[in-house]
Amino acid sequence: MGTILGIVPFFIACNSSKNQQVVSDHPLLFQNVELHDATFFSTALNRVMQYRVVLPTSIAPGTRLPVVYLLHGNGGEFRDWSNYSDVAQFAARGLILVMPEGGQSYYTNAAHRPQDRYEDYIVHDLISDVENRFPAFRERAKRAIVGVSMGGFGAIKIVLRHPELFIFAGALSPAIDVPSRSFSWKRFRQSYAFYEIFGSAGSATRKENNPFVLVQSAVPIKVPYLFLACGDQESLLAPNRRFASLLLKHHFQYEFHIVRGDHNWAQWNNSAPECFRVLFRYIEK
């Protein structure tokens, strides 16, 4: 099952405006929660992976808690949510927050990287390890998933492909249009990375991982409630508007917020409380 590396004091993170790789980990103490860094062997990825968990300090024997999976953005890592946001306040209200390592994977089973089956890692290996190790509910009605940027894309894509797993999905500034982006010589490295993950333009793997395609075949009543937010200064605003219009056209349960700000943790921190307010409404039913 893997081993828990340790428990360290949890801190309110600084409101960094950058979604960047964490070099050091210096949290400030946050009351009534504790932090676990865990490792386990992922069968899907065929390697050992890390994830971070924040949960209430005091849990009555036999009690199980709802779980929220928090996905980081591209260029970030599993410590981001704990270092750049004050999301731990919601753990103190009776949640288990799980922050997995996602690399630069877009939480997708890569078309041309056979060792990178990140969707399977999340939906099979990670959920199983969390539920075997922590006092987590093992039912859809008590699971949610939330992500920023690349993680927002991952959250939406995963629930559209696996609606049986989650009751709620939140996406803050999701890179919702990535599978449909055209090749660009100006952004060759990015385009090649997208090719490795999603396959060639027009390929089946592009379509199978494209939220704009997935919503057209999904059954709206079976898909969890979707919460989307995007900053009014973001280049991602236009594709998010288009995606919200598609959700409306196909009668999904969702809400879409255009908020002040750019593509950074300052904006995501401002959006998180409303996202979690709605999340609690569904996960506490």
C-alpha positions in Angstrom: 0.0 0.0 0.0 3.0 2.3 0.5 4.0 4.3 3.5 3.1 7.6 5.0 6.2 9.7 5.0 5.2 11.8 7.9 2.9 14.4 9.5 4.0 18.0 9.5 2.3 21.2 10.8 0.0 22.7 8.2 0.3 26.4 7.3 -1.8 29.0 5.5 0.0 29.5 2.2 1.0 32.8 0.8 -1.2 34.1 -2.0 1.4 33.7 -4.8 0.3 35.0 -8.2 2.5 32.3 -9.9 1.6 28.8 -10.7 5.2 27.5 -10.4 7.2 24.5 -9.3 7.6 24.4 -5.5 11.3 24.6 -4.6 10.7 24.5 -0.8 7.8 23.7 1.4 7.3 26.2 4.3 3.6 26.2 5.4 2.3 28.3 8.4 0.4 26.6 11.1 -3.3 26.1 10.4 -5.6 25.2 13.3 -7.4 21.9 13.6 -5.9 20.2 10.5 -3.0 17.9 9.9 -1.0 17.2 6.8 0.3 13.8 5.5 2.7 13.3 2.6 2.2 9.8 1.3 3.8 7.5 -1.3 2.4 4.5 -3.1 3.1 2.3 -6.1 0.9 3.2 -9.0 0.2 0.2 -11.3 -1.0 2.5 -14.1 2.3 4.5 -14.1 4.5 1.6 -13.0 6.3 3.8 -10.5 6.1 5.3 -7.0 4.0 8.4 -6.8 3.5 11.1 -4.1 0.4 12.8 -2.9 -0.5 15.2 -0.1 -3.5 14.8 2.2 -5.0 17.4 4.6 -7.7 16.3 7.0 -9.1 17.3 10.4 -6.9 16.6 13.4 -9.7 15.1 15.4 -11.8 12.3 13.8 -14.1 10.2 15.9 -13.4 6.4 15.7 -15.4 4.8 12.9 -16.1 8.1 11.2 -15.7 8.5 7.5 -15.3 11.8 5.7 -16.1 13.1 2.2 -13.0 13.4 -0.1 -12.1 16.2 -2.5 -9.3 15.6 -5.0 -7.4 18.8 -5.9 -5.5 18.8 -9.2 -2.7 21.2 -9.8 -1.8 23.1 -13.0 0.9 22.7 -15.6 4.3 23.6 -14.3 3.1 22.9 -10.7 3.2 19.9 -8.5 1.3 18.2 -5.7 2.2 20.7 -3.0 0.7 23.7 -4.9 -2.7 23.7 -3.3 -1.3 23.6 0.2 1.5 26.2 -0.5 -0.4 28.7 -2.6 -3.9 28.6 -1.2 -5.7 28.6 2.1 -7.9 25.6 1.0 -7.1 23.8 4.3 -9.8 25.8 6.0 -12.3 23.4 4.2 -10.6 20.3 5.6 -11.3 21.8 9.1 -15.0 21.6 8.2 -14.9 17.8 7.8 -13.2 17.0 4.5 -10.3 15.0 3.3 -8.3 17.0 0.7 -6.2 14.9 -1.6 -3.5 16.6 -3.7 -1.9 14.2 -6.2 1.2 14.6 -8.4 0.1 15.1 -12.0 3.3 16.2 -13.7 2.5 17.9 -17.0 0.1 15.1 -18.0 -3.3 16.8 -18.3 -4.4 13.9 -16.3 -4.7 11.8 -19.4 -3.6 8.4 -20.6 -0.9 9.7 -23.0 -1.2 8.6 -26.7 2.5 8.4 -27.2 3.9 8.0 -23.7 2.9 4.5 -22.8 4.4 4.9 -19.3 2.1 7.9 -18.6 -1.4 6.6 -17.9 -2.4 9.5 -15.6 -6.2 9.1 -16.0 -6.0 5.5 -14.8 -3.6 6.5 -12.1 -6.2 9.0 -10.7 -9.4 7.0 -11.1 -8.1 3.6 -10.2 -4.8 3.7 -8.2 -5.1 6.9 -6.3 -8.7 6.6 -5.2 -8.1 3.0 -4.1 -5.0 4.0 -2.0 -6.7 6.9 -0.4 -9.7 4.9 0.6 -7.6 2.1 2.0 -5.4 4.4 4.0 -7.6 7.2 5.2 -11.1 7.3 6.8 -12.7 8.2 3.5 -16.2 7.4 2.2 -16.2 5.0 -0.7 -19.2 6.3 -2.6 -19.8 8.7 -5.4 -22.0 10.9 -3.3 -19.1 11.8 -1.0 -16.4 12.4 -3.7 -15.6 15.6 -5.5 -12.8 16.8 -7.8 -11.5 20.3 -8.3 -8.6 21.6 -10.4 -6.9 24.8 -11.6 -5.8 25.4 -15.2 -4.5 22.0 -16.4 -6.1 20.5 -13.3 -9.4 22.2 -14.2 -9.3 20.5 -17.6 -8.5 17.2 -15.9 -11.4 17.5 -13.5 -13.9 18.2 -16.2 -12.5 15.6 -18.6 -12.4 12.9 -15.9 -15.9 13.4 -14.7 -17.2 13.4 -18.3 -15.5 10.1 -18.9 -16.2 8.6 -15.4 -19.4 10.2 -14.2 -20.0 7.3 -11.8 -17.1 8.4 -9.6 -17.9 12.0 -8.5 -20.9 14.0 -7.3 -19.2 17.4 -8.1 -16.5 18.8 -10.3 -15.0 22.3 -10.0 -12.7 23.9 -12.6 -11.0 27.2 -12.0 -9.5 28.6 -15.2 -9.6 25.2 -17.0 -7.5 24.9 -20.1 -10.6 23.4 -21.6 -9.7 23.7 -25.3 -6.2 22.0 -25.2 -7.0 18.9 -27.2 -8.4 21.1 -30.0 -5.5 23.5 -30.3 -3.7 23.5 -33.6 0.0 22.8 -34.1 2.1 26.0 -33.8 5.7 26.4 -34.8 5.9 29.4 -32.6 5.0 27.1 -29.6 6.7 24.0 -31.0 7.6 22.5 -27.6 4.0 22.9 -26.3 2.5 21.6 -29.5 4.8 18.6 -29.4 3.9 17.9 -25.8 0.2 18.0 -26.7 0.9 15.6 -29.6 2.6 13.2 -27.2 -0.4 13.4 -24.8 -3.4 13.7 -27.1 -2.2 12.3 -30.4 -2.4 13.7 -33.9 -4.9 16.4 -34.8 -8.2 14.8 -35.6 -7.2 11.4 -34.1 -9.5 9.3 -32.0 -7.5 10.0 -28.8 -7.9 13.8 -29.4 -11.7 13.3 -29.5 -11.8 10.9 -26.6 -10.2 13.5 -24.4 -11.9 16.6 -25.7 -14.5 18.0 -23.3 -16.3 19.7 -26.2 -16.8 16.3 -27.9 -17.5 14.4 -24.7 -20.4 16.6 -23.6 -22.2 15.8 -26.9 -22.4 12.1 -26.1 -22.6 12.2 -22.2 -25.9 11.8 -20.5 -26.5 15.1 -18.6 -28.4 13.5 -15.7 -25.6 11.1 -15.0 -22.8 13.8 -15.0 -22.0 15.5 -11.7 -22.7 19.1 -11.1 -20.1 21.3 -12.8 -18.7 24.6 -11.4 -16.6 26.7 -13.7 -14.9 30.0 -13.1 -12.5 32.0 -15.3 -10.8 35.4 -14.9 -11.9 38.4 -17.0 -8.3 39.0 -18.0 -7.5 35.5 -19.2 -7.0 34.2 -22.7 -8.9 31.1 -21.6 -12.1 33.1 -21.1 -13.3 32.7 -24.8 -13.1 28.9 -24.9 -14.6 28.7 -21.4 -17.6 30.8 -22.6 -18.0 28.5 -25.5 -17.9 25.4 -23.3 -20.5 26.9 -20.9 -22.8 27.6 -23.9 -22.4 24.0 -24.9 -23.3 22.8 -21.4 -26.4 25.0 -21.6 -27.4 23.7 -25.0 -27.1 20.1 -23.8 -28.9 20.7 -20.5 -26.1 19.9 -18.0 -26.3 21.0 -14.4 -23.6 23.7 -14.1 -22.7 27.2 -13.3 -20.2 29.5 -14.9 -18.6 32.5 -13.2 -16.6 35.2 -14.8 -14.5 36.8 -12.0 -12.0 39.6 -11.8 -8.4 38.6 -12.3 -5.8 36.7 -14.4 -4.5 33.2 -14.6 -2.9 32.9 -11.2 -3.3 31.8 -7.6 -4.6 35.2 -6.4 -7.7 34.8 -8.7 -8.1 31.1 -7.8 -8.0 31.8 -4.1 -10.7 34.4 -4.6 -12.8 31.8 -6.5 -12.3 28.8 -4.2 -14.7 29.8 -1.4 -17.7 30.0 -3.8 -16.6 26.7 -5.4 -16.5 25.0 -2.0 -19.7 26.6 -0.9 -21.5 24.9 -3.8 -19.4 21.7 -3.3 -20.7 21.4 0.3 -24.2 21.7 -1.0 -23.8 18.6 -3.1 -21.5 16.5 -0.9 -23.5 17.0 2.3 -26.9 15.8 0.8 
